[in-house]
Amino acid sequence: MPVPVQRLRRAFALSAAAIVVVVAGFYVYARLRARPIIPGPVRSAGSEVQQSTTGFTYSHSEGGRTLFTIRASKEIQLKQSGRIQLQDVSIVVYGRQANRYDQIYGSDFEYDPQSGEISAPGEVNIDLENDLEGPLRPDQVPPKELKNPIHLSTHGMTFNRNTGFASATGTIEFRVPQASGSAVGAYYDSRANLLTLRSQVRVKLAGPQGATVLADHALFTKEPRQAELDSVRVEQAERSLECRKLTFFLRDDNTLDRAVASGDVRGAAHGPTSALLRAPQADFRMGARNQVRSAALSGGVALELAGETVASGTAGRALLDFGPRNRLRKVSAVDGVRFTQPPRPAQGKSLAAQGVDLTAQAVDFFVKDGKRLDQAVTAGPAQITLLPAPGTALGGSTVVTADQFQASFDARNHLRSLHGAPNTRIVSATPGKPDRVSTSQSLTVSFAPRGGIAGVLQEGQVQYSEGPRTATAGQARYLPADDTLVLTGAPRVSESGLTTTAQTIRFDRRSGQATAEGDVKSTYVDLKEQPGGALLASSDPIHVTARSATARQDTGVARYSGQARLWQGANIVQAPVITFDRPHRTLTAQAAGGELVSTVFVEESQKGRVIPVNVLCGRLSYVDAERQAHLEGGVTSKSADATLTADQATVVLAPRAERAEPGAPPSASRVERVLAEGHIRVQEGGRQAQGDHLVYTPEDGKFVLTGGSPSIFDAEHGSVTGDSLTFFSRDDRVLVESKGSTRTVTRTRVSK
């Protein structure tokens, strides 16, 4: 979350180093002024001037090494006031280890022996320089080259050696290789080692990431070694940071160890996406060379993004980890993390995007190249709520939970993918519809480059429910573009007494239609027995197999295609396409590609034996409440006794309640009557009959042929014709009706 203000942390470190320069310079100057640099009494010379000396020099040494040297072009001791003046003063400080070459110089210094006050009304300059080779050179030999000196200058400087107080009323300016700055007025207590910059503190940081640090007031102490700035503002080209107090903690070598910003800390970044980061306190830990190692924001952290990306986030604390060159590597948000990105309408080439609301106990954000999000990982159970995009047909929201989420981001800090595991759960709520709930071991959400969710993949023990519909699978893939859910990996779907398995099952969640592909098998259970029905009247399960199937949730109608086979008990229908209407117990079977509809009925022989009847046709439609199977597109019916062909036929089945045939399966559909039309052909033993209309009743084995000059041909006895022919499968009787007369022809034949 705090990525836009990362570079401000570098500004804090550099500004701290610059302020330390002010502390060191003032401290050295005040310590030098506290020493008795003015020698003993001098003789008087003139009415106002008691004594004047040209070319004044004074050195102080210890252990054979000079600690400092003071030179002045002229020393003047005033008679009336007793003051001593030094003109064109130059002071060189070598230090006790001879590793310094600090210079202090100014045009006029004045000392009052009575009050102990030293003043420099004019300009005073200070140059601070390390001299690591000083101990190796002879005493007082200057370094060959001055490297990166620290320069300070001020006006109106006073120091009282009795009180140890120093002050400067004018502007204090300083310059270091990395920064320059100024302040108006200063106060220094040498005994307490306390320095105060009274007002208008300003630090200008150099370099490509230069920044300006402004403060109303600054306070520096030696014990502890720290600096406090009040009403602070850090400004960069597109970034800024404000706080009521900024405290720098220094190590013994005056390098920055820690910086603490407190009191309404605000970090801002401006650009296509502006950011505002707020917290009561920010604590920065520093490494060598002003490198920021870590930062901790506490007391309630808030982030707001506006512009190209609109989002907001909150957390109890945020921990930042930095790498080389002060580049942010990781942000850990902890204690009740929430991140919200509102829904976005379609704009230009960008698609409308769903809103995202993330809540978690902790989230780790990993930053790439110090400036963009790369990954994010939640710690502990987390929840993501997806809000519908404006202008989309989908309503309601989707809540995703998992034990852990891992997110990846693209170069524009937009979500690219989201992975959750284990124990993932998705709940989608739509007004007026049952909740859609799915669980799995893991899930992966992929996002489109221009916005919106491209797809959701759930894997491992997937379970799905939507009202009465439930499903299990190895994988589930959701595609928001067409609002479909695809189940693979041995999917199994159950709904209101219907269970379907296949290689792939697809749900169109807008229409409620389900499509199954590959080795489809459906089983209908919880069926009530219908005594008045026949083919589908049993309470036994109804099974259907096919290569593919489609079913509508609102109507309960399913269409099976590709070697479809439907059966209940002994009743079987096979066809390229079978459409089954479960609520009304109806079915339609359709031939295709040279493959016909096939079904089996039964009829009773003369001796009570059950004889199966195999029927082929182009189309079969059946309504169980009517007990009639309508056969079209060319009908062929074969039994052990006879073969019947016709253009179409209607088979009337006996009610299930009347089935009491010994040995007959409980669900066998017994033929009660057959009505056939068009090009009737009956082959029964050696007898052939034809006509245009046929009524057949298996109970008495009676065939009645009419229309188209019906005839019966027997190879042994010849043929018989008439307007109506009635013959029986159980004997040789033939009733011939012709123009109002009826006659009976009896032939002798072995009975069946």
N, C-alpha and C positions, 0 to 999 in steps of 0.2 A: 503493500500500500504506500509506504513513504518514498517511493522511487523518485518523484519529481524534485524532492528537496535534498537529494543525496549530496549534490555538490556544495550545498551550503555548509555541510559538516567540515569540508576542507577549508572553507572560509573561516570557520571558527578557529581551527587550529592555527592558521597563519596569523589571524588577528591576535591571538593569544601570544604568539611569539613576538609580535611587534610591541605589544604592551609591555612585555617583559623587558624589552630594550629600554623603555622609559624608566622602569623601576631601577634597573642596573645603573643606568647613567646618573640618575638623580642620587642614588645611594652612594656611588663612588665620589661624586662631586661633594656631597655633604660630608662624607668622612674626611675627605682631604681638607675641607674648609675648617673642620673641627680640630685639625692638628695645629700646633704652634709654629706655623710656617714663617711668622714674622720674627726676626731676631731681636735681641734686647734693645735698650734705649739708644738713640742716636742723638747726635749733637744738633743744636738749633742753628738756623741759617736764615735770617730775615725776620721782618715783623710778623708775617703770617706763617711763613714757612720756618719751622724750627730747624729742619735739616732736609737736604735733598741729596740723593745718591743715584748715580748713573750706573747702569749695567749691574743690576741686582741678581744674584744667583744663590740658591739654597738647595741642598740635597740632604736626604735622610737615608741612612744605610743601616743594615743589620746583617751580621754574619758575613761581611765582606761583599754584600750585594746592595746596590742602591734600590731603595723602595720607591722613591719619587724624587724628582728634581723640579725646582721652581725657578723660572727666569723672568725678569722684567726689565724693560728698557730704562725704567726710572722708578725710584722709591722716594716718596715725599711724606715727611712727618709734619703735620700742621701744629703750630704753636698753641693757638687758643683752644682748639677743640681736642687736641691730643690725638686726632685721627691720623692714620697712616694710609697713604694712597700708593697703589702700584699701577703702573701704566704698561700697556702692551705686554700682558702677562701670558706666559706659556708654561704649562705644567705637564710633565710626562710621568706617568705611573707605570712602574715595571712589575710591581707585585712581589710578594714574599717568595714566590717560586720562580721569579724572573720570566714568567710566561705571558706577561701582558705588555702592551705598548699603547696605553691609553693616553690621549692628549686632551687637555682642557686649556682653552685660550680665550682671551677677551681683551678689550681695549682699556677698561678701567675697573680696578677693584679697590675697595676702601674698607679699612678696619678701624673699629672704635674700641680701644682697650678697656674703657670704662664699662661700656654696656656689653662688650664681647660680641658685637654685631659686625658681620662681614657683609658688604653689599656690592653688587655689580649693577649699577644703573643702566649700563649699556648692554650690548649684545655679548652673550657668552656661548661658546661652542664647545662641544664635547665629542671626541672621536674615540670609540672603544674598539680595540683590536686584539685578538689572540696572537701570541708570539710563541709558538710551540718550540722554536729553535733558540729562544732566548737563553735558556740555561747552558747551551753549548757555545755561546759567543761570549766575548769579554763584556764586562759590566758597561752598561749604558750605550752599547752599540746598537743603533736602530736596525730593524729588520731590512733585508734587501728589497722586499716588496710588501706593500700593504694590501692585504686581501680582505675584501668584504667588510670594511669598517662600519661600525654603527655610529651614526652622526646624530647629535642633538644640538639644538640651539634655543635660547630663550632671552628675554629681556626683564629687567627689573627684578633681579634675584637678590635675596637677603638670607643670611644665616646667622643665628645667634649661638655662639659656642657655649654660653652659660645655660641656656634652656635646651639647646639641641634642636631648635625649630628653624626650618628653612622654608622660604616661600618665594613664589614668582607670580607677579600680578599680570604680566603680559602673556603673550602667546608662546607656548612651548611647541617646538617643531622637532621632529625626529625623522631619520631616514635610515633604512636598512636595505640590503640587496633585494629583499622580497616585499618590502612595504615602506610606506611613509605615512606620517600622520601629524596631528597637532591637538592641542587642548588650550583652553584659556584659563590661566591661573592654576597654581599648584601649591601644595602645602606638604612639608615633610617633617616628621618627628624622628630625629636620628636616634633618640634613645629607645623609642618604641618600634623603630624601623617601620614607620607608617607613612605612606605617601598617598596624597589625595590630589586627583585632577578635578578641579572644581566644576568645570563646565565645558560644553562644546567639544567633547572628545571625538576625534575623527581619525580613523585609520584607513589608509588606502593600500590595498593589497595588489601587488604586481602580478604579471603572468597572464596566460590565456584565460584563466579562470579568475581573473581579478575581481575583487569585491571591495566594498566600502563598509567599514564598521563605524556606526555612530552611537554615541551614548551621552546622556546628560551629565553623568558623574562617574568617577572611577576611584576606587580605593585599593591600595596595594599594601600588603603586610609581609614581613620577613618570617615571623613565627606566629602562625603557620605561613608558609610561603604561598601566598595566593593573591589574586586580584579580583575585585568585584566591580562590575559595571552596572549602572542603573539605566533603565529605560533604553534598552539596546535595540538597534536595528542594523541588520546585515543586508547589504544590497548587492546584487549582481545584475547582469544584463537582463535576465529573465527570471531571476529568483530573489527571494528576500526572506529574512527571518526576523521576528520581533519577540521580545520578552521583557518582563519588568526587571529582571536581574540576570546577569551572566557572570558566573564565578569561575576563575581559572585557578587550578591547583598546580603548583610547580614542584619539580624535583630539586634536589640540592644543587644540581648544575644549572638551575634556572630553565630547564627544558619543561615543556608542558606535559603534565601527567594526566590531568583530568579537567574537564570543563562541564559546568552544570548550568543549564538555563532553567529558570523557574519563573513562575508567575505569568500565566496566559501565554505560553510559548506558541508562536504561530509561524509556520513555514509555508511560503507560497511560491508557486512556479507559474509562469505565464507562457502562453503559446497556443497552438491549435487545441490542446487540452490543458486547461489551467487546473492547478491543484492547490488546496489549502489543507495543511496538516496542523492540528491543534492538540496541545497536551499541557497539563499543569507543570510538568517538569521533564527535562531532557538531560541525561547524564552521559558524557562522552569520555571514553578511555583512550589515551593516546599512547603511541609507540615512539620509536626512534624517528627523528627527522620530521616531527609533526605529523606522523601518520596516524590517522584515526583507526583504532583497532575495533572499537565497539561503541554502541550507543544504546541507552535504555530510556524509552519514553514511558512515563508512568502517570498514575492518577486519573486515567481515563483518556484514551487517545481517539481522536476523530479525524477522518479524512473525507474531503469533498472534492470531486472531479467535475469539471464543466467544460463545455465545448464539444469537440469531436467525440469524446467519451464522457458520459454522464454517469457518475456512480458516487456512492458514499460508503464509509466503513467506520466501525467503532471497535474498540478493544480496551480491556483494562490496562494492558501494558504492551509495548512493542520493543523488541530487542533487535538491534541492527549489528551486523558483522561486516567488517570492511577488509578488503584485501590490499594488495600493493597499489600505490598511487591514489590512496583514499577511495578506491572504487568499492561501492556497496556490493556485497556478495549475497547476503541473506538477511531477511527480515522475519522475525518470529513474533507474531501477534498472539497474545495469550489472554486468558481470563475473559470469557464471554465474547468471542469474536463474531462480528456480523459485518457482512459486505453486501451491498445492494446495488444492482444496476437496473434501472427501470426499463420497461418495454420501450422499444424504439420503432417509430413508424418508418415506412419505406422512404428513402431519400435518394434521388438520383439513381445510380446503379446499385446502391446498397438495398438489400432486402429488409423487410420488417423483421425485427429481432425480438425474441422473447425476453422478458425481464428475468433477472437472476437475483435471488436472495440467499446468501450463504450464512449459516450459523454453525459455530464449532467452538469447542473449548480452547483450541489453539490451532494456528495455521502458520506454516513455514513458507515464506516466499523466497525463491532463489532467483537472483538477478544475474543477467548475462551482460558482460562488458560494462558493468557498473551503471547501466542506464535503461535497461528494459527487462521486463519480467520474462523468465524462462520457464519456471515450474512453480507450483504451489502444492503443499502437502498438508493435510489436516492431521491433527493428533486427537485421538479419541473419537467417539461417535459424532457425526456431523450430519447436517441437513441442508439440502439445497431445494429451494422453491422456485419453480419456473412459472412465470406469469405470462399469459397469452399476449402475443404481439398485436398491436393495433391494426384493425382492418382485416383480421383473419376470422375464419368461420368458427374456429375453436374458442370455446369459452372456459371459464374456470381456471384452475391452476394445477400444477403437477409438483408433488413433493417427493424428493429423492433422498433416501437416507442410506448410510453405510458406516461401517466401523472406521473407514479411512477413505479420503478422496485424494487423488493426485491429478493436478491440472497442468496442462502445457499451454504456452502462449505464443502467438506469432510476433513478427517484427513490429507490429503496431500495438502491442500489449493487449490484443484481443484473444479471447479464449479460442484455442485450436482443438483441444480434446480434454475430456474429463474422465478419469478412471476411478471407479469405486470398488472396494473389496475389503473384507468379506461382508456377508450378511446384508446385501443390498435390497432395497425395497423402493418401489415406485408406486405412488398413489396419484391418479389423475381424476380430478373432480370436474364434472361438467353439469351445469344447472339442468335439472329435469331428467338426468340420466344416472344410472348406478355408477358408483366409483369403479375405476379400473385399477386393479391392484396386481402388481407383479413383484416377485421376489427371485433372487438368484444369488450365487456365490460372488459374482462380479458383474460390473457393467462398464461400458465405455460409451461416452457421448462425444460425437464428432460435430464440429461446428463449421458452417459454411464460411468461406473467406470473406464474403460480403455481408455476413450477419445471419443469425438464425441457426437453428439446429439442423444439421444434415442427417443425422441418424443416431439411434441408440441401440447398442448391442449388449444383451444380457447373456451370460454364460454360466453353466453349472447349476443343475437342479432348479431350472426355471419353473416357477409356478405362477399362473395367471388366473385372475378371476374378474368377471364383469357381470354383475347380476347373477343369473342362474348359470352362466357359462364359466367353466373352469378349464384350465389346460396345464399340462406339464410338458417339458421339452428340455433338450440339452442346450439349445440356443434360442434366443428370441431377438429379432431385429425390428426396430420401429423406425418407420420412414415418415417424418412429418409432412413431406411434400404432398403425399396422397393419403396420409393418415392411415397407414396400413401396418399391421403387425405380422411378421413372418416367423413361424416356429419351425425349427429343424432339430435334428438329433432325436429321433424317435418321439415325435410330438404325439400327445394324446389329449383330446378335447372331449369334455363331457358337458352336456347341456340338457336339462329337463328330460332325463331318461335316455338321451342319445350320447353314445360314446364313439369317437372317430379316431383312428390312428392312420398315419401316412408318413411318407418321407418328408413332406413339406406341407404345412398348413398356414394359410394366409387369411388374416381378418381385415376386411375393409371396415374401419370403425365408424365411418360416416354412414354407410348404408346398412351395416350390420351383416353383410354377406361374408361367408367363409368359403375359402377354396382350398381343397386338399389335392395334392399331387403325389403320385407314386405309391403303389401298394396300399391303396385306400381300403380301409375296412371300417364299416359302421355297424353298431349294434344298438337297436332300439329296445329298451327295457321298460319296466313299469307300465306295461300295456294291460288294459282292462279287457277281459273276455267279452265278446259281442256274440251272443247266441244267435242273433238274426243274421250274422255275417257268414262268410264262407272262407275265401282264400286267405284273408288277413284278420280273421276273427278271433284267433287264439290269444291267450295271455302269454304264450311263449315268446321269447325274444325274436325280433326280426333282424336278420343279418344281411348286410350288403357289402360286396367287394367290387372294386373297379380300379382303373388306373388313375382316375381323377374324379373330383366331385365338387359341386358348389351347393351351398345351403344358405337360406335366408333366415335370420333369427326372428323376423317379425311374422313370417307366414308359416314357418316350420316345413317348408318345401325344400327338398334336396334333389339335385340332378347328378346322377352318376354316369360316367362315360368311360368307354374303353374296356371291353370285356366285362361289362357290369353283370353282376349276379345277385339276385335278391331271393332269400328263402326264409320261410317260417315253418319249422318242422319239416314235413314232407313236401310242402308247396314250394316250387322253385320257378323263378323267372330269370332267364338269361337274355341279354341283348347288348348291342353296342351302347345304347343309351337307355337309362331307366330314370324316370322322374317319380319320386315318392312323396306323397302328401300325407304326413303322419297324422295331423289333426283330423283329417277326413277319411283316413284309411283308403286312399286311392293311389293308383300307380299308372304310369304310362311307359311302355317300352317301345323303342323305335329301332328299326334295322338301319344299317349304314355300311357302305363299303363292301357289299356282297354278303355281309353277315346278318342272318335273320334273327328274329325274336324266337326264343324257345321257352316252352313251359310244359309242365306235367300236371295232368288231372288224373282222376281215377274213376273207374266205373265198375259195376258189379256184374260178374258173369252169371250164367244160368244157375250154376251150382253155388252162388254166393261168394265166389272167389273174386278178390279185388284185382282188377286189371289196370295197370297204368296206361295213360293215354298221353303220348308225346305230341305236342303241337308246335308247328313252325308257322310264322307269319311275318309280314312286313311291319305291322304295328299292332300293339295290344294296349287297350285301355281298360282299367278295371275300377269299379266303385264297389267297395265291400258292402255298403248299405243296400245296394241293388242286387248284389251277388251275380253280376253279369260281367263277363269278359268279352269285350268287342275286339274282334280280330279282323285286320284289314291287310291289303297289299299282297294278296295271295296266301291262302291258308292250306296247310297240310297237317292232317291229324292221323296219327298211327297208333293202333293198339294191337294186341295179339290177334284179334279177330278181323279187323278191317282197317282200310286206309281211306281217308276222305280228303279230297282237295276241293277248294272253292275260292272264289274271289274274295269273299269275306264271310264272317260267321260271328254269331253271338252264342257264347256258351253260358248257360244259366246253371249255377251251382246250387246244390242243396244246402239249406241252412245247417249251420254247425250243430244246432240243438237236435237235429233229426239223425245225426250220425250214430248209428248203433251197430254198424257192420262188424261182425266178429273178425278180429285180426287187423282191422283198418287202423292206421295211425290216427291219433286224436285230431290232428290238424289236416288230414288229407282232405282235399276238395273233391267231393263226389259230383260228377256231372249229372244234373237233373234233366237238362234238355239242351239240344243243339239246334240252332237256327242258322242255316247256311244259304248264301245267295251267290248266284253267278257261276256258270261253268262247273256245275257240281259233277264230281267223279267219286264213285264209291267202289272200291275193290274189296270184296268180301269172299274169301276163298276163291272158287272158280267163277264166281259171279261178279259181273261188272254192271254198275248202274250209273246213269247220268241224267241230268236235268238242270233246271235253273234255280229251283227252290228246294230246300230239304228241311224237314223237321225230324229230329232223331231223339228218341227217348230211350236211354239205356235200361230203364227199369224193366221194360218188356222187349228190348232189342228191336224196336220198331222204327223203320225208315219210311218216310212219306215223301216221295218225289213229285214235284209238279213243275209246270212251266217248261217251254222249249221242247215239247214232245218227249217227255221222260221215257227212258227205255231201260230194260234189263237184258243183259246178254249172258248166256250160259253156254260154254263151249260144248257141253254135252246135249243140251236141250234146246239150244237156239235162243232167240230173243223175244222179248215181250215189250210192247209199247202201249201207251194210252195217255189220256189226259192227266191221270193221276195214278201213280204206282205206289203200292204199299207192300213192303216185304219185311221179313223178320230175320234177324241174325241167328235165331235159335231153331228155326225149321225152314222148310222150303216153300212155305206159303207165300203167294204173291196175289195181292188184290189189285185188280185192274179196273179203273173207272174210265169210261169213254162215252161221251155225249149222253150222260144221264143214266147209263146202264153200268152195272157192276157185276164182275165175275171173279171167281176164285180159281187160281191155277195152283195145283198141288203137285209137287215133285217129290219123289222118294230119294232121300239122302240120309246118310248116317248122321244122327244127332250128335251135337257137340257135348 
